[in-house]
């Protein structure tokens, strides 16, 4: 007799390694979207005169802000592809910031980096024990990890940074003493040449020079490591038997078990890797962004990373685009204020009109009409004002998060068994 559970997915065997998989967009479509976005951004820059829109400084700042968000999103992708929802990413990032700041101050930033990853792994294992072994609701466990990480780091910061010599070195209950910097990399010669091209403000040529220059100038080694991890994660999860088995645990663990997959082991491995990646994102904040541990320095990036993961449809490429978008909007409001953000209103008008045309083409009349109306209102805002109010400028990253999630909601496809409790032998 077959025993069933209310939270068990319908039985279905995982696809074979060589079976064709449907992809959301082809490589050609992605390249066309990127080329169109670049042309549109260059046109808006020329029309508005906002040369900071795609300058090397803007792109470099956006990349630095996107790395911790991208690492948090990649951490969530690993966990959720194995069927474990990880709301505790924020707490694991907090543990990573403390570990990197604490050990980095006492020894070297390299050991701080390893300790930040290790602290994140510990947070991931706590979440894994609660959800996989004891069957605790994934959301409840994730919230508990966030609260536990916050309380633990606050206590340890008071213990290690507030008394005696550390305080004299610049530490206090809310921050660690300064940590030495990690190496940065710049491509010699090419960076200067691209900077010269950018200063001419030529259409498209200078835009390309600014974007490429920002991507090869003054890069932290953690940024380079993050790029390698994205590529490696894609290869491991979609091109190896290990990745196939891990993803089968998130699609249908009962079927995976029937084919000899040790579901518990793969889930534990995925959540441990998830914690390590989140800890690495926290270490980036402590070692690169501020060179010190600061209480509250994660600033909700774990949650924004989850939003980027959802925007990317649980795939590394889309996740990277989402993290870049959030990092860009954050850098724009931090570096340039209301004047440059005002130029983006024109870009938003064009996007809304394109969206309206697409919706009308798909016979989604109401959605197309709403997009046109909103586009008209934004155009009026752009024509009647010269600068965006500072309060709205500060909210730009969060507004972008809401818009991205609302526009991408219709094409999302999460792993079928994501968040469901699993017990060994439940399908027998």
C-alpha positions in Angstrom: 0.0 0.0 0.0 1.3 3.5 -0.8 1.3 6.1 2.0 0.8 9.7 0.9 1.5 13.0 2.7 -0.4 16.2 2.0 2.8 18.1 1.3 4.3 15.5 -1.0 4.6 16.5 -4.7 3.0 14.3 -7.4 5.3 11.4 -8.4 7.4 12.1 -11.5 10.8 10.9 -12.4 13.5 13.4 -12.9 14.7 14.1 -16.5 17.7 12.2 -17.8 21.0 14.1 -18.0 20.8 14.3 -21.8 17.1 15.1 -22.1 16.3 18.5 -23.7 15.2 21.2 -21.2 13.1 24.1 -22.0 14.8 27.4 -21.5 13.1 30.6 -20.7 15.0 32.5 -23.4 17.5 31.5 -26.0 21.0 33.0 -26.1 20.1 35.0 -29.2 17.1 36.5 -27.4 19.2 37.5 -24.4 21.8 39.1 -26.6 19.0 41.1 -28.4 17.6 42.2 -25.1 21.0 43.3 -23.9 21.8 45.2 -27.1 18.4 46.9 -27.0 18.9 48.0 -23.4 22.3 49.4 -24.3 21.0 51.4 -27.2 18.1 52.7 -25.2 20.4 53.7 -22.3 22.8 55.4 -24.7 19.9 57.3 -26.3 18.6 58.5 -22.9 22.1 59.6 -21.9 22.4 61.7 -25.1 18.9 63.2 -24.8 19.1 64.1 -21.1 22.8 64.9 -20.9 23.1 62.6 -17.8 26.5 61.2 -18.6 26.7 59.5 -15.2 24.1 57.0 -16.3 26.7 54.5 -17.6 30.0 56.0 -16.6 32.8 53.7 -15.4 32.4 55.0 -11.9 28.6 54.3 -11.9 29.2 50.8 -13.3 31.9 50.0 -10.8 29.8 51.2 -7.9 26.8 49.1 -9.2 29.0 46.0 -9.5 30.2 46.5 -5.9 26.7 46.8 -4.7 25.5 43.9 -6.8 28.0 41.4 -5.6 26.6 40.8 -2.0 23.0 40.7 -3.5 24.1 38.3 -6.2 25.9 36.0 -3.7 22.8 36.0 -1.4 20.6 35.1 -4.4 23.0 32.4 -5.5 22.8 31.0 -2.0 19.0 30.9 -2.2 19.2 29.2 -5.6 21.3 26.4 -4.3 19.0 25.8 -1.3 15.7 26.1 -3.2 16.9 23.9 -6.1 17.2 21.2 -3.5 13.7 21.9 -2.1 14.6 24.0 1.0 13.3 27.6 1.2 16.0 29.7 2.8 14.5 32.9 4.3 17.5 32.8 6.7 19.9 34.2 4.1 19.9 37.6 5.9 21.0 35.9 9.2 23.7 33.9 7.4 25.0 37.1 5.8 25.1 38.7 9.3 27.1 35.8 10.6 29.5 36.2 7.6 30.0 39.9 8.3 30.9 39.2 12.0 33.2 36.3 11.2 35.1 38.3 8.6 35.4 41.4 10.8 36.4 39.5 13.9 39.0 37.1 12.5 40.1 39.6 9.8 41.0 42.2 12.5 42.9 39.7 14.6 44.8 38.0 11.8 44.5 38.7 8.1 41.6 39.5 5.7 42.2 36.2 4.0 41.5 34.3 7.2 38.6 36.6 7.8 37.2 35.7 4.4 37.4 32.0 5.2 35.9 32.6 8.6 33.0 34.6 7.1 32.2 31.6 4.8 32.5 29.2 7.7 30.1 31.2 9.9 27.6 31.2 7.1 28.0 27.4 6.7 27.2 27.1 10.4 24.0 29.1 9.9 23.1 27.0 7.0 23.6 23.8 8.9 21.3 25.1 11.7 18.6 25.7 9.1 19.2 22.3 7.5 18.9 20.4 10.8 15.7 22.2 11.6 14.0 21.8 8.2 15.5 18.5 6.9 15.9 16.4 10.0 13.2 17.7 12.2 10.7 18.9 9.5 10.3 22.4 10.9 8.4 24.8 8.6 11.0 26.4 6.3 9.8 29.9 6.8 9.7 29.6 10.6 13.2 28.1 10.6 14.5 30.9 8.4 13.1 33.6 10.5 14.5 31.9 13.6 18.0 31.8 12.0 17.7 35.5 11.2 16.8 36.4 14.8 19.4 34.0 16.3 22.2 35.4 14.1 21.3 39.0 15.0 21.3 38.3 18.7 24.4 36.2 18.6 26.5 38.7 16.8 25.3 41.6 19.0 26.3 39.6 22.1 29.7 38.6 20.6 30.4 42.2 19.4 29.9 43.5 23.0 32.1 40.7 24.3 35.0 41.1 21.9 35.0 44.7 20.6 33.8 46.8 23.6 36.4 46.3 26.4 40.0 47.2 26.8 42.5 47.2 23.9 40.0 46.5 21.0 38.1 49.7 22.0 41.3 51.7 21.8 41.9 50.2 18.3 38.6 51.6 17.1 36.1 48.9 18.2 32.9 49.3 20.1 29.8 47.3 20.8 28.5 47.9 17.3 31.6 47.6 15.1 35.0 45.9 15.0 38.4 47.6 14.6 39.4 48.2 11.0 40.5 45.2 8.8 43.2 45.3 6.2 42.2 45.5 2.6 42.1 42.6 0.2 43.9 43.0 -3.2 42.2 44.8 -6.1 42.7 44.1 -9.8 42.8 46.6 -12.7 43.6 45.6 -16.3 46.6 47.9 -17.1 46.6 50.0 -20.2 43.1 49.0 -21.3 41.4 50.7 -18.4 43.1 54.1 -19.2 42.2 53.8 -22.9 38.6 53.1 -22.2 38.5 56.0 -19.8 39.8 58.3 -22.5 37.1 57.1 -24.9 34.4 57.6 -22.3 35.3 61.3 -21.9 34.4 62.0 -25.5 30.7 61.2 -24.8 30.2 59.7 -28.2 27.0 57.8 -28.8 27.2 54.1 -28.0 31.1 54.1 -28.3 31.5 56.0 -25.0 28.7 54.1 -23.4 30.4 50.8 -24.2 33.8 52.2 -23.0 32.2 53.3 -19.7 30.5 50.0 -19.0 33.5 47.8 -19.9 35.9 50.2 -18.1 33.8 49.9 -14.9 33.9 46.1 -15.2 37.7 45.9 -15.4 38.9 48.7 -13.1 39.7 48.3 -9.4 37.9 44.9 -9.0 38.1 43.2 -5.6 39.3 39.6 -5.6 35.9 38.6 -4.1 34.2 40.1 -7.1 36.2 37.9 -9.4 35.5 35.0 -7.1 31.8 35.7 -7.3 31.8 35.6 -11.1 33.7 32.3 -11.0 31.1 30.9 -8.5 28.2 31.9 -10.8 29.7 30.1 -13.7 30.7 27.1 -11.6 27.2 26.9 -10.1 25.6 26.9 -13.5 27.9 24.1 -14.7 27.6 22.0 -11.6 23.8 22.3 -11.3 22.9 21.9 -15.0 25.8 20.0 -16.6 26.8 17.3 -14.1 25.1 14.2 -12.6 25.6 15.8 -9.2 23.5 18.8 -10.2 20.8 16.6 -11.8 20.4 14.6 -8.6 20.4 17.8 -6.5 17.7 19.4 -8.6 15.7 16.2 -8.6 15.5 16.6 -4.8 13.8 19.9 -5.3 11.4 18.7 -8.0 10.4 15.3 -6.6 12.3 13.8 -3.7 10.2 10.7 -3.7 11.0 9.8 -7.3 14.7 10.7 -6.7 14.8 8.3 -3.7 13.3 5.6 -5.8 16.2 6.0 -8.2 18.8 5.6 -5.5 19.5 9.3 -4.6 20.3 10.0 -1.0 17.9 12.9 -0.7 18.9 13.9 2.8 22.6 14.1 1.9 22.0 16.3 -1.1 19.6 18.6 0.8 22.2 19.0 3.5 25.0 19.7 1.0 22.9 22.3 -0.8 21.9 24.2 2.3 25.5 24.1 3.6 26.7 25.6 0.3 23.9 28.1 0.5 25.1 29.2 4.0 28.7 29.5 2.8 27.7 31.7 -0.2 25.6 33.9 2.0 28.5 34.2 4.4 30.8 35.1 1.5 28.3 37.9 0.7 28.5 39.1 4.2 32.3 38.9 4.2 32.3 41.1 1.1 30.5 43.8 3.0 32.9 43.6 6.0 36.1 43.3 4.0 35.5 45.3 0.8 32.7 47.8 1.3 33.5 49.1 4.8 36.7 47.3 6.0 35.0 46.6 9.3 32.2 44.7 10.8 29.2 47.0 11.5 25.9 46.1 13.2 23.1 46.1 10.6 25.4 46.5 7.6 23.6 43.8 5.6 20.7 46.2 5.2 18.2 43.6 4.0 20.4 42.4 1.2 19.5 38.8 2.0 15.9 39.5 1.2 16.8 41.5 -1.9 18.9 38.6 -3.0 15.9 36.3 -2.7 14.0 38.8 -4.9 16.8 38.7 -7.5 16.7 34.9 -7.4 12.9 34.9 -8.1 13.3 37.5 -10.8 15.9 35.2 -12.4 13.4 32.3 -12.3 15.8 30.2 -10.1 18.6 30.3 -12.7 22.1 31.8 -12.4 21.9 34.0 -15.5 18.6 35.7 -14.7 19.7 36.0 -11.1 22.9 37.9 -12.2 20.8 40.3 -14.3 18.5 40.9 -11.3 21.3 41.5 -8.9 22.9 43.9 -11.4 19.7 45.8 -11.8 19.3 46.2 -8.1 22.9 47.2 -7.6 22.7 49.7 -10.5 19.6 51.4 -9.0 21.2 51.6 -5.6 24.4 53.0 -6.9 22.5 55.6 -9.0 20.7 57.1 -6.0 23.8 56.9 -3.8 26.2 58.6 -6.3 24.1 61.0 -8.2 20.9 61.9 -6.4 17.7 63.2 -7.9 19.0 64.8 -11.2 20.3 61.5 -12.7 17.4 59.5 -11.3 15.1 62.0 -13.1 16.7 61.0 -16.4 15.7 57.4 -15.7 12.0 58.5 -15.8 12.3 58.8 -19.6 13.8 55.3 -19.8 10.9 54.1 -17.7 8.4 55.7 -20.1 9.9 53.8 -23.1 9.9 50.5 -21.2 6.3 51.0 -20.1 5.2 51.7 -23.7 7.1 48.6 -25.0 5.4 46.6 -22.2 2.0 48.0 -23.2 2.6 47.1 -26.8 3.6 43.5 -25.9 0.5 43.1 -23.6 -1.8 44.4 -26.3 -0.2 42.1 -28.8 -0.9 39.2 -26.4 -4.5 40.4 -26.1 -4.0 41.4 -22.5 -6.0 44.6 -23.0 -6.4 45.7 -19.4 -2.7 45.2 -18.6 -1.7 47.0 -21.7 -4.0 49.9 -21.0 -2.7 50.2 -17.4 0.9 50.3 -18.7 0.0 53.0 -21.1 -1.7 55.1 -18.5 1.2 54.7 -16.0 3.6 55.5 -18.9 1.7 58.7 -19.6 1.8 59.8 -15.9 5.5 59.1 -15.7 6.1 61.2 -18.9 4.1 64.1 -17.4 6.3 63.8 -14.3 9.4 63.9 -16.4 8.3 66.9 -18.5 7.0 69.0 -15.5 9.9 68.5 -13.1 13.7 68.9 -13.2 14.6 66.7 -10.3 13.2 63.7 -8.4 12.5 64.4 -4.7 15.1 63.1 -2.3 12.7 60.9 -0.4 11.8 59.0 -3.6 15.4 58.8 -4.7 16.3 56.9 -1.5 13.5 54.5 -2.2 14.6 53.7 -5.7 16.1 50.3 -5.1 13.0 49.1 -3.3 10.7 50.5 -6.0 12.8 48.7 -8.6 12.5 45.5 -6.5 8.7 45.7 -6.5 8.4 46.6 -10.2 10.7 43.7 -11.2 8.8 41.1 -9.2 5.5 42.3 -10.4 6.5 42.3 -14.1 8.3 38.9 -13.8 5.6 37.1 -11.8 3.8 35.6 -14.8 6.7 33.6 -16.1 8.0 32.1 -12.8 8.4 28.4 -12.3 9.8 27.4 -8.9 10.9 23.8 -8.1 7.8 21.7 -7.5 8.8 20.4 -4.1 10.3 23.7 -2.9 9.4 24.2 0.8 7.7 20.8 1.2 8.6 18.5 4.1 10.2 15.2 3.1 10.5 12.0 5.1 12.7 9.1 3.9 10.5 6.3 2.5 7.3 8.4 2.4 6.4 7.1 -1.1 6.5 3.5 -0.1 
